[in-house]
């Protein structure tokens, strides 16, 4: 195998995701997994689960991960990259611990992880690293020698992630009526998180107002808006907005909410809005309910034309980006000089999360970082 396609020292790729219910009977147990340790009554979980019950109790995220698995395996095979791909979840089957156990049983010792979260934050990075450490500790307690597990860098500004979203915006704009298209506003959406979590996201030097979480999303939004202007000749006003808030109302979270933003844009005279879910890799429940259901209902109430652009999902260009990231990290591990591929003003993210990156409220061991107990 040529160096260009050599994944050594890695012998497997792990797709690590959130997980979701696959039927009505799964909804409450799934939410119990998500909220474990918070003491939330089952009756309250049933209320929260109504979003899932509206869709037959099925989250689309698992099928979307299956589709991503398929396109990754196809891309690797077509390009001669000999690297098996496995899949494990934080909150539902296939569970992460079970998948790691399978990988160890299959003989894998150096595992590279792809998390289905592109940006820096506690829930989108550090918590996955804690999940990995918990699972590795379980394997060790079972008498298995834990493998070395690394994590791919944040890929929010990789061309293979950004370009499909640009095309999604262009498609949505083209779908608007002629008389409102040119005046359409772009609302770039992502998951709201508490200000305290945003302000401490990323490296210590990134901490502050919004932290790396907000900086990274703004950089991607600017990249997309600039590309749309260059390709259409129209300057569309844009803003980063938030969705899917949860938690106690007295805790400040990132704002404005997408529905409030639609009201504000309508009041200001905007003829149309394209909602661009840059914070989500695929069309899972936050997209289907909070945007396609709730936000679209708000727009209909206002008489505002809206479209929602596509997420990256299983786009072949995203699969190609993952292949490039795998080979980039492998080359770095082997001491070869690599020029990371990244767009925008922020440059490529770090390979190893440093100490203090996206800290938890209560410190816990985390794998795949400078402070990993499984290095």
N, C-alpha and C positions, 0 to 999 in steps of 0.2 A: 504494500500500500504506500502511495506517495505521502510525503509530509503534509501536502495540502488537504488530504482526506483522512489523516490519521488522528483519531480521537484519543490516543494514548496520552495520559495514563487512565483515561476513563473507559470503563467497560459497560456502562449502561446509562441511560437517561431516565429520570423519574419526572413525570408530569404530576405536579402537586397542586391540588385545587381545593375548593371549599366544600363541594358536595351538595346534594339536594335530594329531597324526597322524590320517589318514583311512583307514588300512589297515595290515596287518601289516608291509609293506615300508617303511612310513614311520616306524616306531617308533624304530629306532636312529638314522637320520639326524636325526629330530626331536630326540632326546635329545642328539645331538652338537651341534646348534645351541644347545640350552639350556645345555650345560655347556662350550661352547667356551672354550678357554684354561685349563681346569683339569686337563688331562692325564689324564682318566679313560679307562681301557682300554675297548675295544669290548665285551669279554666282561662287564665290570661293567655297562655300559649295557644289555646284554641281560637281565641279572638285574633291574635296576631296571625295565626295560620290561615285566616280567611283569604289572604292574598293568594295562597297556594290552592285553596279549595276552589277558587274561581277558575282555576286552570286544571281542574280534575285532580288536585293534590300532587301534581307533577311539576317539578322544576325542570326547565329545559337544560340546565347546566350539565347534567351527566351525559345527555345525548350530544351536546356540543363538544364535550371533552372526548367522547368516542370519535366524533368526526375529526377533531384535531389530532387524535392519535393516528387515525387512518392516514391523514394527509402528511403527518410527520414521517410515518413509516414509508409511505410512498416516495416522499422526497429523498429520504436517506437512501432507499434502495436504488432510485434512479440515478443518484449521484455517486454511488459506490461507497457510501459511508456505512460501515459495519458497526452499528450501535443499536442494541435492542432498546425499545422504549416501553416503560411500564407506567402505570397510573395509580395514584393513591390520593385519598381525600382526607381533609381535616374532620369533617362532621358526618359523613355517610359512606356507605360501601361504594367502592372498595376502600376500606380504611387504610390509612398510611402505614400503621404498624404491620398489618397483614401483608401489604405490598412489599415493605422492606424485608420482612421475614422471607417472602417468596424470592426476592432478589438475592438474599444471602444464600438461601438454599440452592439457588441456581448457580452459585459460585461467584457472584459479583462482589468486588472489593473496593472499587473506586466509582462512586455514583455521582453524576452531575444532575442537579435539580432545576427544573423549569417550573416556577410558580406562575399561576394564572393571575398575576397582579404585576402591572408594569412599573409601578411607582413606589417611592419610599414612603413608608408609614409603619406604625406598629402592627396594625392588623394586616397590612399587605406584604410585610417582609419579616419583621422581627418575630411575630407570632408564628409564622410558618417555620422559622428557624427553631423556635421553642418546641413546636410540634415534632420536628425532626429529632431534637435532643430527647424528648420524652419517649419517642418510639425506639431510638437507639438504646436508651436506658432499659426499656422493656426487653429488647433482644438480649442485652447483656445479662439481665436477671434470669432469662430463660437458658442461659449457658451458651448463647451464640456470640461469636466475636463480631462486634459492630463494624460495618464497613466505614470507610472514609467517605463523607458526603460533603460535596460543595454545591454552591448555588450560582446559577447564571446571574450576571449583573442585570440591573434594571434596564429594560429595553424600550422605555417610553419614547425615546428619540431615535430609535433605529429606523432607517428608511422602510424596512419591510413591515413595520407597525404603523408608521405615519402615512405612507402612500395609500394604502387601502382606505384609510379614513378620509383622505383628501378626495378620492374618487367617490366615496359615499356622499360627501357634501355636494359635490358637483351633480350627482344623480338626483339628490333631493331638491336642489335648486331647479334643475331642469323639469322636475315634476310639478313645480308650483305654477299657477296660472300666470300668463304673460304679464298681466297688469300689476302683479305684486312681486314678481321675481327680483327685479333690480333693487327694490327697497327692502328686501328680506334681511332680517338680523340673524346672526348666528349665536346660539346659546350653547356653549361648550359645557357639558355636564359631567360631574363626577360625584362619588359618594361623599356626602357630608361626614365629617368626623369632628370630635370636640376640638375646640381651639387649643387646649392643652396638648392633645396628641399631634395636631398639625405643627404647633410651635416647636416641638421636640423631634420632628421627623427628619431623617437623614443624619449626616455626620454632625458632630458637635458644632463645627464651624458653620453649619447651615441653620442651626437653631435660631429662633427668633420669630418674627411675625409671619405665620404661615409655614415656616420651615421649608424643607425640600419639597414637601407634598404640594404646596401651592406653587412654588417656583417651577417645578417640573411640569405641572398641568398648564401653567401660563405659557411656558416655552412651547409645548406641543400645540396649544391653541393658536399661538402666534404663527407657528410654522404652517398650520393648515390655512388660516385666514390669508396669509401672504401668498400661498400657492393658489388659492381660489382667486385672489385678485389678479395674479399674473396670468391665469388661464382663462379668466372671463372678462378681464378689463374692468371689473366692478369692485369697488371698495365696499364690502359689507360690514357694517358695524358689528362688533362682537363683544361678548363678556363671558367670563368663567362663572358658572352658577353651580348649585349643589342640589342634591336630592337624597331621598332614602334616609332621612334623619331618624334616629331612634334614641331611646334613653330619656332620662329625667328632663323635664322642660326647663328646670332652673340652671342646667349646665349649658354654657354657651357653645354652640356648634357653628361651623362655617356656614355663611349665608351669602347671597340670597337663595332661597329655595326656588326651584324651577317654576312652580305654580305662581309664586309671588312675582317672579321675574316676568312671566307671561302677562300678568295683570299690569305691571308697570310699563312694559313695552307697548301693550295695547293702549293704555292711557296716554302714552307719549306719541301715539300715531303710527307706530310700526305697522306695515300692512301684512307682514308675515314673519314667521320665525322658523328657522331650521334648528332642531335640537340635535346636538352632536355629542353622543355619549363617549367621550374620549377616555373616561376613567374605567371603562369596562372592556374586557377582552372579547366577551361574547354577549349575545342577547339573553342574559339570564333574568331571574325574576325581577330584579330592580329595574331592568329596562322594560320588560313586558308590562309590569304593573305601574310603576311610578311614572314612566314616560308614555308608553303606548295606551295605558288605560286612564290613569289619574290626570296627567298633564294634558292629554288630548281631550279629555272631558272638560277640563278648565278652558282650553282654547275654544272648544265648541260653544261653551257658555258665553264666552266673550265675543264670538264671531270672528276669531282670529285664525287665519290660515297657518297651519303648522305642518311640518314634515319632520320625521325622525330619521336621521341617516344611519347607515349600517355600522355595526361594530366589525372588528377585524375577523373574529371567529376563526374558521378553518381556511382562510384565504391562503392559497399556495405561496404567496409572497411572504406571508408570516412564517410559514413552515421553512421557507428558504432562509429567512432571517434567523430562525432558531438554529438551523444547521451552521450558518456563519458564526453565530455566537458560541456554539459548541466548539467549533474548530479554533476560534479565536482564543477561548479559554484554555483549550488543550495546548496550543502553541505557547501560551504564556507559562503554563505549568512546566513545559519542557525547556524554558529558558530562551525561547526564540523571541525576537523583536516583533511586535505586532502593532499595527495602527488600527485602533478600534474604530468601527463604523458608527458614526453618530451625527445627527443633524442638530441645528439650533445653536444656542448660545452657551449651553451648559456643558457640552462635551459628554464623553462616555462616563458612565457611573463606575464606581469601584467594584472590583471583583470580590474582595473580602470586606464584609461589614466591619468597621472599626469599633473599638470600645466606645460606648455611649451613643451608638447609632440607634435611633428609634427606641428609646428605653421604655421598659414596662413599668407600670406603677409599682409592682412588687418584683424585684429581680429574680429571674429564673435562668437556668442554663439554656444556651441557644447554640445549635450546631451551625456549621458553615460560616463562621466568622472568625475574626482574630482571637476572640475569647472562647472559642469552641472547646469543650472538654473532650471532643472526639477528633482532634486534629491528627 
